[in-house]
Amino acid sequence: MKILVTGGAGFIGSAVARSLIDSGHDVTVVDNFNDYYEVSLKHDRVKEFLNGAKVIEADIRDRDKIGELFEQNRFDVVCNLAAMAGVRYSVEHPDIYVDVNINGLVNILEAMREHGCLRMVSASSSSVYGNSSDSPYKENMVADRPESVYGATKRAGELLLYSYFTLYGIQATSFRFFTVYGPWSRPDMAMLKFAKRISKGETIDVYNNGKLRRDFTYIDDIVSGFVLAVEKPVGYEVVNLGRGEPVELMDYIKKLEENLGLKAKMNLLPMQPGDVYETFADTTKAKELFGYEPTVRVDEGIERFVEWYRYYYS
Ligand SMILES: NC(=O)c1ccc[n+]([C@@H]2O[C@H](COP(=O)([O-])OP(=O)(O)OC[C@H]3O[C@@H](n4cnc5c(N)ncnc54)[C@H](O)[C@@H]3O)[C@@H](O)[C@H]2O)c1
């Protein structure tokens, strides 16, 4: 198939694009290479993963450029992974999240509508569940109290996808990812941030005194679930993609320390605005719809992450 991957220089987008290229698909990548985090990491992912793909530097909000791209290519599927992705940054900069995650998405959907591209697999987030005490989170739970603007833009994206499905027949699977980690991950996320600071002997900020639980999901598991959905149209569906086994933040810091062979200096802090206490995916729907089966345990995933960290940052 001819596939467009937006955000293809990103952590998840580059890994999804690689997997699609390896399966023989014709892949085009769009990314604006913004400097929300180190741009060199994005360029290095392109070098590492995107051999065989067409890589176009463009902004998904640029109506003319995106229109031109769809005019020149008849895409069968769009994998939409471009977004402003950090929860905490969205507290200070809500407007750019609305602009990219909502207006950018609509821009892509409009180009799809105009050019008859009728399938999208898109990235949503566990943030849409807010601080629901009802865990594990199931897709049929009401998700109308996001704690962050980031979560609100992700929920809005899901609702827009539903409208474009009913009105214009664009099928969409919207995956709610749960804390994705692994090699080539984002430097604003805890694992890479912690690894860098611990390695330099610097103090790490640990929120809510470490009393947070996250359903850490290894990148390869996310990619395998995502790609299964690219191969299988199912109309409109919102689907959790997680490991389904939340880990205490302190346990995960301990595993990171063991693998780095260093002790972390911790600055214990109160809860951050926008943050949630726990994320926990019920993955029954992903299993039933796509045969999704996460395979990488957190201790194994952290080991692989640290191996990459040493190689990349040494
Ligand atoms: N990593 C996680 O734990 C996680 C969890 C839940 C949801 N998600 C979602 O998964 C998707 C991918 O996240 P990621 O962790 O790979 O983040 P990332 O920041 O590494 O990837 C996003 C990519 O999109 C690009 N981008 C941003 N704005 C753009 C624009 N206007 N035009 C074109 N490209 C643009 C960025 O340059 C970046 O390369 C995002 O939608 C994110 O919200 C990620």
The ligand as an SDF file (V2000), in Angstrom:
LIG
                    3D

 44 48  0  0  0  0  0  0  0  0999 V2000
    5.3500    8.5520   23.5370 N   0  0  0  0  0  0  0  0  0  0  0  0
    4.2820    8.3100   24.2800 C   0  0  0  0  0  0  0  0  0  0  0  0
    4.3750    7.7820   25.3930 O   0  0  0  0  0  0  0  0  0  0  0  0
    2.9010    8.6700   23.7880 C   0  0  0  0  0  0  0  0  0  0  0  0
    1.8030    8.3650   24.6180 C   0  0  0  0  0  0  0  0  0  0  0  0
    0.5400    8.6790   24.1840 C   0  0  0  0  0  0  0  0  0  0  0  0
    0.3390    9.2250   22.9350 C   0  0  0  0  0  0  0  0  0  0  0  0
    1.4150    9.5210   22.1480 N   0  0  0  0  0  0  0  0  0  0  0  0
    1.1540   10.1100   20.8190 C   0  0  0  0  0  0  0  0  0  0  0  0
    1.8910    9.3990   19.8400 O   0  0  0  0  0  0  0  0  0  0  0  0
    2.2780   10.2790   18.7870 C   0  0  0  0  0  0  0  0  0  0  0  0
    3.7660   10.2220   18.5650 C   0  0  0  0  0  0  0  0  0  0  0  0
    4.4260   10.5950   19.7710 O   0  0  0  0  0  0  0  0  0  0  0  0
    5.9930   10.5000   19.9880 P   0  0  0  0  0  0  0  0  0  0  0  0
    6.2210   10.0970   21.3870 O   0  0  0  0  0  0  0  0  0  0  0  0
    6.5850    9.7410   18.8610 O   0  0  0  0  0  0  0  0  0  0  0  0
    6.3650   12.0510   19.8850 O   0  0  0  0  0  0  0  0  0  0  0  0
    7.4560   12.8000   18.9710 P   0  0  0  0  0  0  0  0  0  0  0  0
    7.4110   14.2250   19.4060 O   0  0  0  0  0  0  0  0  0  0  0  0
    8.7450   12.0790   19.0400 O   0  0  0  0  0  0  0  0  0  0  0  0
    6.8490   12.6530   17.5250 O   0  0  0  0  0  0  0  0  0  0  0  0
    5.9690   13.5830   16.9390 C   0  0  0  0  0  0  0  0  0  0  0  0
    6.5940   14.0670   15.6410 C   0  0  0  0  0  0  0  0  0  0  0  0
    5.6530   14.9600   15.0360 O   0  0  0  0  0  0  0  0  0  0  0  0
    6.3760   16.0440   14.4880 C   0  0  0  0  0  0  0  0  0  0  0  0
    5.4730   17.2000   14.4290 N   0  0  0  0  0  0  0  0  0  0  0  0
    5.0150   17.9330   15.4640 C   0  0  0  0  0  0  0  0  0  0  0  0
    4.2590   18.9440   15.0100 N   0  0  0  0  0  0  0  0  0  0  0  0
    4.2370   18.8190   13.6600 C   0  0  0  0  0  0  0  0  0  0  0  0
    3.6220   19.5710   12.6240 C   0  0  0  0  0  0  0  0  0  0  0  0
    2.8910   20.6750   12.8920 N   0  0  0  0  0  0  0  0  0  0  0  0
    3.7810   19.1740   11.3350 N   0  0  0  0  0  0  0  0  0  0  0  0
    4.5410   18.0740   11.0560 C   0  0  0  0  0  0  0  0  0  0  0  0
    5.1510   17.3360   11.9940 N   0  0  0  0  0  0  0  0  0  0  0  0
    5.0010   17.7040   13.2880 C   0  0  0  0  0  0  0  0  0  0  0  0
    7.5440   16.2660   15.4290 C   0  0  0  0  0  0  0  0  0  0  0  0
    8.6200   16.9500   14.8090 O   0  0  0  0  0  0  0  0  0  0  0  0
    7.8950   14.8490   15.8450 C   0  0  0  0  0  0  0  0  0  0  0  0
    8.9250   14.3230   15.0450 O   0  0  0  0  0  0  0  0  0  0  0  0
    1.7580   11.6680   19.1920 C   0  0  0  0  0  0  0  0  0  0  0  0
    0.4890   11.8610   18.6120 O   0  0  0  0  0  0  0  0  0  0  0  0
    1.6040   11.5500   20.6900 C   0  0  0  0  0  0  0  0  0  0  0  0
    0.6400   12.4570   21.1780 O   0  0  0  0  0  0  0  0  0  0  0  0
    2.6990    9.2440   22.5440 C   0  0  0  0  0  0  0  0  0  0  0  0
  1  2  1  0
  2  3  2  0
  2  4  1  0
  4  5  1  0
  4 44  2  0
  5  6  2  0
  6  7  1  0
  7  8  2  0
  8  9  1  0
  8 44  1  0
  9 10  1  0
  9 42  1  0
 10 11  1  0
 11 12  1  0
 11 40  1  0
 12 13  1  0
 13 14  1  0
 14 15  2  0
 14 16  1  0
 14 17  1  0
 17 18  1  0
 18 19  2  0
 18 20  1  0
 18 21  1  0
 21 22  1  0
 22 23  1  0
 23 24  1  0
 23 38  1  0
 24 25  1  0
 25 26  1  0
 25 36  1  0
 26 27  1  0
 26 35  1  0
 27 28  2  0
 28 29  1  0
 29 30  1  0
 29 35  2  0
 30 31  1  0
 30 32  2  0
 32 33  1  0
 33 34  2  0
 34 35  1  0
 36 37  1  0
 36 38  1  0
 38 39  1  0
 40 41  1  0
 40 42  1  0
 42 43  1  0
M  CHG  2   8   1  16  -1
M  END
$$$$
